[in-house]
């Protein structure tokens, strides 16, 4: 089955002056795992996600197993950069999303 997997994170203990560099490093690491800062709607509209969010569609047997698998990789990426973070990883089989820019 296909699941929409979302990774959302904080950058704790990162100075304001270093935040952009670290943010780019984290998103580069997530990109090597197939995660993107952009999401495409069914109608083809491409939406840039909030700053500390990335998504990917993955096939798997259960949402829980995907979250567990991705969690290990994401935590390893953060630890290899000595980053402290709160990380939220979700996986949904029948997903819908909406985006608003205010």
C-alpha positions, 0 to 999 in steps of 0.5 A: 500500500502507498502511504504519505509519510511526513517528517516535521522537526524543530531545530533546538539549540541552534543559534539564529545565525546558524539556523539557515545552514543547519536547516539546509543540511537537514533538508539535504539529508532528508532529500537523500531519503526521498523526502521533499519540501514540495508536495503535488496535489491531485490537480497538479498544483505544487505547494511548498511545505512549511519550513520544518516539514518534508514529505514522501510517498512510500509503499509499505505493509503498515503505517507503523512499520514505515514510521519505525523504519523512517524514524531510525534513518531520520534520528541517525541523520540528526545525531550525525549532525549533533542536533537536538530536535523534536521530530514528528513522523506520520504515515497515512494510507488514505490521506488528504491535505490542504494548503493555505497561504495567508 
